[in-house]
C-alpha cells in the first residue's frame, strides 16, 4: 500500500524542496521548521529505500530516483486534491496561467468556451509578464495549463527554450500580426516590401523575451535596428509618432489602423498561435484532458 511507505505531506514537502532547492527555503514556503522538513525527507527516503537528494553547491539536487518521484508526487497530490473536491461535491478547478498580453484579448474567449462546454468547472486565472515563469509553473505543477504565443510544430518554435519536462500543447486560435508604422513613414507608400527593405530601419521592440521581439527575429532577421521602447502600448504610441516601425498583434492596433494613426506595411507576416500548454504526464488526472480540449474552437 502507498500509505505504508509514503504520506501525502511527505510528497508535498519533497516537492517544496525540489522547487526551492534548500531545506530552509522549503520550510519558509511550507510554514514549517527546517528540522521538520529534513525529518520528513529522511522518513520518505527510508520508506522508499532510496536516496532522493544530493547536496551540491547550488543546493539540493534530485537523484535519478528523486527525478522519477517528481512527476509521481505531483500526480498523486493532484489526484488526492481532486478526490477531496469530489467527495465534498465541490466543482472541478482548473489553474490557468496566461501572458499578460493575452489576459484581456484572448483569455475571456477561452473562459467563455469552457463555461459553455464544461459548466462543472471553476477556472482560476493568473497572468504573468514572463513566458518562462508560466512554463516553470506548469512544469512544477503550480499551474494546470498556460496560454502563450508560439509558432511551429514544437514548443518553442518562436525561439524560446522549452523546459525539459514532458510538456505538450494544443493550438487554440491564430493570432494575426501586423507590421505597422505612421502614415508619414518612408515605407508606408511602398506597394510591396521584402524583409531586406527593413535593413537599417528602426524596429520598435520591448525585451528579447517578448513574443513580438522573437517574432520579429524569426520573420525579419537581424537587418532592422532594434530600438527598445517598452510594452505593447508604448511600441504602438512610438510608432504613431513616427519613431519607427513595429510588429504587433493585430488586435492591439485595430483602432489605430481604423483612425489612420497607423498604417499596415505591405510585408505579409504569418500568424502566431494561441497555444495551451500542459504537462503530458498529468493527463491521467481525472477530467483534466477533457477540460483542456474543451478550450479549443468547435
C-alpha contacts under 8 A as a table, 3 or more apart, distances in Angstrom:
res1	aa1	res2	aa2	distance
1	X	4	X	5.51
1	X	5	X	7.38
2	X	5	X	5.60
2	X	6	X	5.72
2	X	7	X	7.72
3	X	6	X	5.26
3	X	7	X	5.87
4	X	47	X	7.72
5	X	44	X	7.21
5	X	47	X	4.57
5	X	48	X	6.11
6	X	10	X	6.75
6	X	11	X	7.37
6	X	44	X	6.19
6	X	47	X	6.58
6	X	48	X	7.53
7	X	10	X	5.24
7	X	11	X	6.57
7	X	44	X	7.98
8	X	11	X	5.03
8	X	12	X	6.27
8	X	76	X	7.89
8	X	77	X	6.71
9	X	12	X	5.00
9	X	13	X	6.17
10	X	13	X	5.01
10	X	14	X	6.01
10	X	40	X	5.63
10	X	41	X	6.76
10	X	44	X	6.34
11	X	14	X	4.90
11	X	15	X	6.10
11	X	73	X	5.62
11	X	77	X	7.47
12	X	15	X	5.14
12	X	16	X	6.27
12	X	73	X	7.52
12	X	77	X	7.39
13	X	16	X	5.05
13	X	17	X	6.34
13	X	26	X	7.43
13	X	30	X	7.61
13	X	37	X	6.49
13	X	40	X	7.14
13	X	41	X	7.28
14	X	17	X	5.25
14	X	18	X	6.30
14	X	41	X	6.41
15	X	18	X	5.00
15	X	19	X	6.17
15	X	70	X	6.93
15	X	73	X	7.07
15	X	74	X	7.68
16	X	19	X	5.06
16	X	20	X	6.00
16	X	26	X	5.17
16	X	29	X	7.46
16	X	30	X	7.57
17	X	20	X	5.22
17	X	21	X	5.27
17	X	22	X	5.90
17	X	23	X	6.03
17	X	25	X	7.78
17	X	26	X	5.21
17	X	60	X	7.52
18	X	21	X	5.47
18	X	60	X	7.53
18	X	61	X	7.38
18	X	62	X	7.04
18	X	70	X	7.95
19	X	26	X	7.78
19	X	140	X	7.34
20	X	23	X	7.81
20	X	25	X	5.84
20	X	26	X	5.60
21	X	25	X	7.43
21	X	26	X	7.49
21	X	58	X	7.59
21	X	59	X	5.17
21	X	60	X	5.03
21	X	61	X	6.94
22	X	25	X	5.43
22	X	26	X	6.15
22	X	59	X	5.47
22	X	60	X	5.83
23	X	26	X	5.09
23	X	27	X	5.97
23	X	34	X	5.92
23	X	37	X	6.44
23	X	38	X	6.72
24	X	27	X	5.10
24	X	28	X	6.36
24	X	34	X	5.44
25	X	28	X	5.12
25	X	29	X	6.30
26	X	29	X	5.11
26	X	30	X	6.18
26	X	34	X	7.87
26	X	37	X	7.55
27	X	30	X	5.12
27	X	31	X	5.76
27	X	32	X	4.84
27	X	33	X	5.72
27	X	34	X	5.20
27	X	36	X	7.97
27	X	37	X	6.15
28	X	31	X	5.11
28	X	32	X	6.44
28	X	33	X	7.70
29	X	32	X	7.90
32	X	36	X	6.43
32	X	37	X	6.92
33	X	36	X	5.27
33	X	37	X	6.66
34	X	37	X	5.11
34	X	38	X	6.23
35	X	38	X	5.11
35	X	39	X	6.08
36	X	39	X	5.07
36	X	40	X	6.18
37	X	40	X	5.23
37	X	41	X	6.31
38	X	41	X	5.22
38	X	42	X	6.23
39	X	42	X	5.11
39	X	43	X	6.10
40	X	43	X	5.05
40	X	44	X	6.04
41	X	44	X	5.03
41	X	45	X	6.14
42	X	45	X	5.11
42	X	46	X	6.07
43	X	46	X	5.02
43	X	47	X	6.06
44	X	47	X	5.11
44	X	48	X	6.21
45	X	48	X	5.20
45	X	49	X	5.70
45	X	50	X	5.51
45	X	51	X	5.51
45	X	52	X	6.36
46	X	49	X	4.98
46	X	50	X	6.95
50	X	65	X	7.01
51	X	54	X	7.92
51	X	63	X	6.97
51	X	65	X	7.13
51	X	66	X	7.47
52	X	62	X	5.65
52	X	63	X	5.23
52	X	64	X	7.59
52	X	65	X	5.79
52	X	66	X	4.30
52	X	67	X	7.97
53	X	60	X	5.99
53	X	61	X	5.39
53	X	62	X	4.37
53	X	63	X	5.15
53	X	66	X	6.47
54	X	60	X	5.65
54	X	61	X	5.30
54	X	62	X	6.30
54	X	63	X	6.38
55	X	59	X	5.75
55	X	60	X	4.51
55	X	61	X	6.16
56	X	59	X	5.19
56	X	60	X	5.93
56	X	61	X	6.68
62	X	65	X	7.42
62	X	66	X	4.74
62	X	67	X	5.78
63	X	66	X	4.83
63	X	67	X	6.22
64	X	67	X	5.07
64	X	68	X	6.36
65	X	68	X	5.10
65	X	69	X	6.22
66	X	69	X	5.01
66	X	70	X	6.10
67	X	70	X	5.09
67	X	71	X	7.41
68	X	71	X	6.28
68	X	72	X	7.06
69	X	72	X	5.05
69	X	73	X	5.81
70	X	73	X	5.27
70	X	74	X	6.68
71	X	74	X	5.51
71	X	75	X	6.33
71	X	281	X	7.29
72	X	75	X	5.05
72	X	76	X	5.98
73	X	76	X	5.25
73	X	77	X	6.05
74	X	77	X	5.13
74	X	78	X	5.97
74	X	140	X	7.89
74	X	141	X	6.30
75	X	78	X	5.20
75	X	79	X	6.04
75	X	282	X	6.20
75	X	284	X	7.98
75	X	285	X	6.79
76	X	79	X	5.09
76	X	80	X	6.08
77	X	80	X	5.14
77	X	81	X	6.16
78	X	81	X	5.07
78	X	82	X	6.15
78	X	285	X	7.02
79	X	82	X	5.16
79	X	83	X	6.01
79	X	285	X	6.06
79	X	286	X	7.36
80	X	83	X	4.99
80	X	84	X	6.29
81	X	84	X	5.22
81	X	85	X	6.42
82	X	85	X	4.98
82	X	86	X	6.07
82	X	92	X	7.20
82	X	286	X	7.90
83	X	86	X	5.02
83	X	87	X	6.12
84	X	87	X	5.22
84	X	88	X	6.17
85	X	88	X	5.19
85	X	89	X	6.04
85	X	90	X	4.79
85	X	91	X	6.80
85	X	92	X	7.11
86	X	89	X	4.93
86	X	90	X	5.80
86	X	91	X	7.44
86	X	92	X	7.74
87	X	90	X	7.60
91	X	120	X	5.89
91	X	121	X	5.44
91	X	122	X	6.40
92	X	120	X	6.45
92	X	121	X	4.56
92	X	122	X	6.12
93	X	121	X	5.47
93	X	122	X	4.68
93	X	123	X	5.71
93	X	124	X	7.24
94	X	121	X	7.06
94	X	122	X	6.22
94	X	123	X	4.75
94	X	124	X	6.13
94	X	144	X	6.33
95	X	123	X	6.02
95	X	124	X	4.94
95	X	125	X	6.21
95	X	126	X	7.82
95	X	142	X	7.85
95	X	143	X	5.11
95	X	144	X	5.13
95	X	145	X	6.72
96	X	123	X	6.73
96	X	124	X	5.97
96	X	125	X	4.86
96	X	126	X	6.38
96	X	143	X	5.97
96	X	144	X	6.05
96	X	145	X	5.16
96	X	146	X	5.44
96	X	147	X	7.61
97	X	125	X	5.60
97	X	126	X	4.78
97	X	127	X	5.55
97	X	128	X	7.22
97	X	134	X	6.35
97	X	143	X	6.52
97	X	145	X	6.30
97	X	146	X	4.31
97	X	147	X	6.17
98	X	102	X	6.49
98	X	103	X	6.34
98	X	107	X	7.49
98	X	125	X	7.35
98	X	126	X	6.40
98	X	127	X	4.74
98	X	128	X	6.22
98	X	134	X	7.24
98	X	146	X	5.37
98	X	147	X	4.56
98	X	148	X	6.19
99	X	102	X	5.43
99	X	103	X	6.46
99	X	127	X	5.50
99	X	128	X	5.10
99	X	129	X	5.68
99	X	130	X	6.75
99	X	131	X	6.63
99	X	134	X	7.78
99	X	147	X	6.56
99	X	148	X	5.82
100	X	103	X	5.03
100	X	104	X	7.79
100	X	127	X	5.22
100	X	128	X	5.43
100	X	129	X	5.38
101	X	104	X	7.25
101	X	105	X	7.53
101	X	129	X	7.72
102	X	105	X	5.19
102	X	106	X	5.24
102	X	107	X	6.15
102	X	147	X	7.84
102	X	148	X	7.62
103	X	106	X	6.29
103	X	107	X	5.19
103	X	108	X	7.53
103	X	127	X	6.58
104	X	107	X	6.28
104	X	108	X	6.80
105	X	108	X	6.99
105	X	109	X	7.88
105	X	251	X	7.52
106	X	109	X	5.38
106	X	110	X	6.55
107	X	110	X	5.13
107	X	111	X	6.12
108	X	111	X	5.01
108	X	112	X	6.07
109	X	112	X	5.10
109	X	113	X	6.37
110	X	113	X	5.19
110	X	114	X	6.28
110	X	295	X	5.62
110	X	296	X	7.73
111	X	114	X	5.09
111	X	115	X	6.05
111	X	123	X	7.66
111	X	295	X	7.56
112	X	115	X	5.07
112	X	116	X	6.17
113	X	116	X	5.16
113	X	117	X	6.11
113	X	294	X	7.00
113	X	295	X	5.75
113	X	296	X	7.65
113	X	297	X	7.79
114	X	117	X	5.24
114	X	118	X	5.27
114	X	119	X	6.99
114	X	291	X	7.41
114	X	294	X	5.91
114	X	295	X	5.48
115	X	118	X	5.40
115	X	119	X	4.75
115	X	120	X	7.96
115	X	121	X	7.58
116	X	119	X	6.00
117	X	294	X	6.27
118	X	121	X	6.06
118	X	291	X	6.95
118	X	294	X	7.12
119	X	122	X	7.97
128	X	131	X	7.36
128	X	133	X	7.11
128	X	134	X	6.75
130	X	133	X	5.38
130	X	134	X	6.72
130	X	209	X	7.60
130	X	210	X	7.96
131	X	134	X	5.21
131	X	135	X	6.24
131	X	148	X	6.95
131	X	209	X	7.83
132	X	135	X	5.04
132	X	136	X	5.99
133	X	136	X	5.16
133	X	137	X	6.25
134	X	137	X	5.15
134	X	138	X	6.26
134	X	143	X	7.88
134	X	146	X	6.38
135	X	138	X	5.08
135	X	139	X	6.01
135	X	146	X	7.30
135	X	162	X	7.79
135	X	163	X	7.09
136	X	139	X	5.01
136	X	140	X	6.03
136	X	163	X	7.33
137	X	140	X	5.13
137	X	141	X	5.94
137	X	142	X	4.90
137	X	143	X	5.45
138	X	141	X	5.10
138	X	142	X	5.99
138	X	143	X	4.75
138	X	144	X	5.98
138	X	145	X	5.90
138	X	146	X	6.92
138	X	277	X	7.84
138	X	278	X	6.18
138	X	279	X	6.71
139	X	142	X	7.83
139	X	163	X	7.23
139	X	165	X	6.06
139	X	167	X	7.34
139	X	278	X	7.73
139	X	279	X	6.39
140	X	143	X	7.75
141	X	144	X	6.35
143	X	146	X	7.16
144	X	278	X	6.24
144	X	279	X	7.67
145	X	276	X	6.59
145	X	277	X	5.38
145	X	278	X	4.55
145	X	279	X	7.63
146	X	276	X	5.60
146	X	277	X	5.29
146	X	278	X	6.76
147	X	274	X	6.72
147	X	275	X	5.61
147	X	276	X	4.72
147	X	277	X	6.51
148	X	274	X	5.97
148	X	275	X	5.41
148	X	276	X	6.73
148	X	277	X	7.85
149	X	211	X	6.61
149	X	272	X	6.37
149	X	273	X	5.62
149	X	274	X	5.10
149	X	275	X	5.80
150	X	155	X	7.21
150	X	156	X	6.52
150	X	157	X	6.32
150	X	158	X	5.24
150	X	211	X	7.66
150	X	272	X	5.85
150	X	273	X	5.43
150	X	274	X	6.88
150	X	275	X	6.44
151	X	154	X	7.76
151	X	155	X	7.77
151	X	156	X	7.42
151	X	157	X	5.20
151	X	158	X	5.34
151	X	272	X	5.43
151	X	273	X	5.68
152	X	155	X	7.54
152	X	156	X	7.98
152	X	157	X	4.99
152	X	158	X	7.24
153	X	157	X	6.96
154	X	157	X	5.69
155	X	162	X	6.36
155	X	168	X	7.60
155	X	169	X	7.45
156	X	159	X	5.44
156	X	160	X	4.94
156	X	161	X	5.82
156	X	162	X	5.66
157	X	160	X	7.20
158	X	211	X	7.63
158	X	214	X	6.21
158	X	215	X	6.43
158	X	218	X	6.90
159	X	214	X	6.27
159	X	218	X	7.51
160	X	209	X	7.62
160	X	214	X	7.95
163	X	166	X	7.92
163	X	167	X	7.66
165	X	279	X	7.38
166	X	279	X	5.90
166	X	280	X	5.67
166	X	281	X	6.82
167	X	277	X	6.73
167	X	278	X	5.56
167	X	279	X	4.37
167	X	280	X	5.27
167	X	281	X	7.98
168	X	277	X	5.76
168	X	278	X	5.62
168	X	279	X	6.02
168	X	280	X	5.43
169	X	275	X	6.45
169	X	276	X	5.34
169	X	277	X	4.28
169	X	278	X	6.20
170	X	275	X	5.76
170	X	276	X	5.22
170	X	277	X	6.67
170	X	293	X	7.83
170	X	296	X	7.90
171	X	174	X	7.98
171	X	273	X	6.07
171	X	274	X	5.79
171	X	275	X	4.47
171	X	276	X	6.22
171	X	296	X	7.72
172	X	273	X	7.19
172	X	274	X	5.54
172	X	275	X	5.96
172	X	276	X	6.94
172	X	295	X	7.30
172	X	296	X	5.04
172	X	297	X	6.32
173	X	273	X	5.93
173	X	274	X	5.19
173	X	275	X	7.65
173	X	296	X	7.88
173	X	297	X	7.38
174	X	271	X	5.94
174	X	272	X	5.91
174	X	273	X	4.67
174	X	274	X	6.05
175	X	249	X	6.76
175	X	250	X	7.69
175	X	271	X	5.39
175	X	272	X	4.99
175	X	273	X	5.49
175	X	274	X	6.30
176	X	249	X	5.89
176	X	250	X	5.64
176	X	251	X	7.90
176	X	270	X	7.03
176	X	271	X	4.38
176	X	272	X	6.28
177	X	247	X	6.77
177	X	248	X	5.61
177	X	249	X	4.30
177	X	250	X	5.05
177	X	269	X	6.54
177	X	270	X	6.99
177	X	271	X	5.78
177	X	272	X	7.21
178	X	247	X	5.75
178	X	248	X	5.62
178	X	249	X	6.05
178	X	250	X	5.37
178	X	264	X	6.34
178	X	265	X	7.85
178	X	269	X	6.97
179	X	245	X	6.95
179	X	246	X	5.73
179	X	247	X	4.45
179	X	248	X	6.57
179	X	264	X	5.74
179	X	265	X	5.69
179	X	267	X	7.17
179	X	269	X	7.61
180	X	239	X	7.41
180	X	245	X	5.66
180	X	246	X	5.60
180	X	247	X	6.43
180	X	248	X	7.72
180	X	262	X	6.21
180	X	263	X	5.50
180	X	264	X	4.45
180	X	265	X	5.54
181	X	185	X	6.31
181	X	188	X	6.93
181	X	239	X	5.34
181	X	240	X	6.59
181	X	242	X	6.88
181	X	244	X	6.50
181	X	245	X	4.66
181	X	246	X	6.67
181	X	262	X	5.42
181	X	263	X	5.66
181	X	264	X	6.65
181	X	265	X	6.98
182	X	185	X	5.45
182	X	188	X	7.39
182	X	239	X	5.87
182	X	240	X	4.97
182	X	241	X	6.65
182	X	242	X	5.21
182	X	244	X	7.95
182	X	245	X	7.75
182	X	261	X	6.15
182	X	262	X	4.66
182	X	263	X	6.07
183	X	188	X	5.75
183	X	260	X	7.38
183	X	261	X	6.87
183	X	262	X	5.91
183	X	263	X	5.63
184	X	188	X	6.72
184	X	242	X	7.12
185	X	188	X	5.30
185	X	242	X	6.48
185	X	244	X	7.86
186	X	189	X	7.02
187	X	190	X	5.44
187	X	265	X	7.03
188	X	263	X	6.88
188	X	264	X	7.52
188	X	265	X	5.78
188	X	266	X	7.89
190	X	193	X	6.86
190	X	265	X	7.78
190	X	266	X	6.97
191	X	266	X	6.09
192	X	266	X	4.95
192	X	267	X	6.40
193	X	197	X	6.20
193	X	265	X	7.67
193	X	266	X	5.53
193	X	267	X	5.00
194	X	197	X	5.46
194	X	198	X	7.60
194	X	267	X	6.23
195	X	198	X	5.67
195	X	199	X	7.44
195	X	219	X	7.72
195	X	220	X	5.36
195	X	221	X	7.72
195	X	267	X	7.48
196	X	199	X	5.37
196	X	220	X	7.86
196	X	223	X	6.91
198	X	201	X	5.23
198	X	220	X	7.82
198	X	223	X	6.57
198	X	224	X	5.46
199	X	222	X	7.89
199	X	223	X	4.13
199	X	224	X	4.58
199	X	225	X	7.35
200	X	223	X	5.98
200	X	224	X	4.76
200	X	225	X	5.32
201	X	223	X	7.93
201	X	224	X	4.99
201	X	225	X	5.66
201	X	244	X	7.18
201	X	245	X	7.64
202	X	224	X	6.12
202	X	225	X	4.94
202	X	226	X	6.03
202	X	227	X	6.19
202	X	243	X	7.46
202	X	244	X	4.83
202	X	245	X	6.27
203	X	224	X	5.86
203	X	225	X	5.75
203	X	226	X	4.93
203	X	227	X	5.83
203	X	244	X	5.72
203	X	245	X	5.08
203	X	246	X	5.45
203	X	247	X	7.93
204	X	226	X	6.11
204	X	227	X	4.93
204	X	228	X	5.91
204	X	229	X	5.94
204	X	235	X	5.89
204	X	238	X	7.76
204	X	239	X	7.48
204	X	243	X	7.98
204	X	244	X	6.03
204	X	245	X	5.99
204	X	246	X	4.97
204	X	247	X	7.78
205	X	212	X	7.43
205	X	213	X	5.84
205	X	226	X	6.39
205	X	227	X	5.92
205	X	228	X	4.93
205	X	229	X	5.76
205	X	230	X	6.71
205	X	231	X	7.91
205	X	235	X	6.59
205	X	246	X	6.84
205	X	247	X	7.99
206	X	210	X	6.35
206	X	212	X	7.94
206	X	213	X	6.63
206	X	228	X	5.32
206	X	229	X	5.70
206	X	230	X	4.54
206	X	231	X	5.59
206	X	232	X	7.70
206	X	235	X	7.52
207	X	210	X	5.39
207	X	213	X	6.72
207	X	228	X	7.00
207	X	230	X	7.49
208	X	213	X	5.71
208	X	214	X	6.74
209	X	213	X	7.01
209	X	214	X	6.98
210	X	213	X	5.21
210	X	214	X	6.33
211	X	214	X	5.13
211	X	215	X	6.05
212	X	215	X	4.77
212	X	216	X	6.02
212	X	247	X	6.40
212	X	248	X	6.32
213	X	216	X	5.12
213	X	217	X	6.23
214	X	217	X	4.98
214	X	218	X	6.03
215	X	218	X	4.94
215	X	219	X	5.98
215	X	247	X	7.97
216	X	219	X	5.16
216	X	220	X	5.27
216	X	221	X	6.90
216	X	247	X	6.66
217	X	220	X	5.57
217	X	221	X	4.81
217	X	222	X	6.47
218	X	221	X	6.03
219	X	269	X	7.27
220	X	223	X	7.02
220	X	224	X	7.39
221	X	224	X	7.50
222	X	225	X	7.60
229	X	234	X	6.23
229	X	235	X	5.73
229	X	238	X	7.50
230	X	233	X	7.80
230	X	234	X	5.36
230	X	235	X	6.11
231	X	234	X	5.39
231	X	235	X	6.22
232	X	235	X	5.19
232	X	236	X	6.13
232	X	248	X	7.22
232	X	252	X	7.48
233	X	236	X	5.18
233	X	237	X	6.14
233	X	252	X	8.00
234	X	237	X	5.08
234	X	238	X	6.09
235	X	238	X	5.25
235	X	239	X	6.16
235	X	246	X	6.66
236	X	239	X	5.19
236	X	240	X	6.24
236	X	246	X	7.31
236	X	248	X	7.95
236	X	253	X	7.21
237	X	240	X	5.05
237	X	241	X	6.43
238	X	241	X	5.14
238	X	242	X	6.58
238	X	243	X	5.41
238	X	244	X	7.10
239	X	242	X	5.15
239	X	243	X	5.34
239	X	244	X	5.32
239	X	245	X	5.74
239	X	246	X	6.60
239	X	262	X	7.40
240	X	243	X	7.51
240	X	261	X	5.66
240	X	262	X	5.76
242	X	245	X	7.93
248	X	252	X	6.78
248	X	253	X	7.32
249	X	252	X	5.53
249	X	253	X	7.10
250	X	253	X	5.36
250	X	254	X	5.99
251	X	254	X	5.46
252	X	255	X	7.78
253	X	256	X	5.15
253	X	257	X	6.10
253	X	262	X	7.82
254	X	257	X	5.25
254	X	258	X	6.19
255	X	258	X	5.03
255	X	259	X	6.18
256	X	259	X	5.27
256	X	260	X	5.95
256	X	261	X	5.23
256	X	262	X	5.37
256	X	263	X	7.97
257	X	260	X	5.09
257	X	261	X	6.36
257	X	262	X	5.08
257	X	263	X	5.66
257	X	264	X	7.36
258	X	261	X	7.96
259	X	262	X	7.77
260	X	263	X	6.46
276	X	292	X	7.99
278	X	282	X	7.85
279	X	282	X	5.45
279	X	283	X	7.24
280	X	283	X	5.70
281	X	284	X	6.94
282	X	285	X	5.61
282	X	288	X	7.88
283	X	286	X	7.73
283	X	288	X	6.05
283	X	289	X	5.36
284	X	288	X	7.44
284	X	289	X	7.69
285	X	288	X	5.69
285	X	289	X	7.81
286	X	289	X	7.88
287	X	290	X	5.37
287	X	291	X	6.23
288	X	291	X	5.15
288	X	292	X	6.23
289	X	292	X	5.15
289	X	293	X	6.23
290	X	293	X	5.30
290	X	294	X	6.15
291	X	294	X	5.07
291	X	295	X	6.94
292	X	295	X	5.55
292	X	296	X	7.67
293	X	296	X	5.54
294	X	297	X	7.94
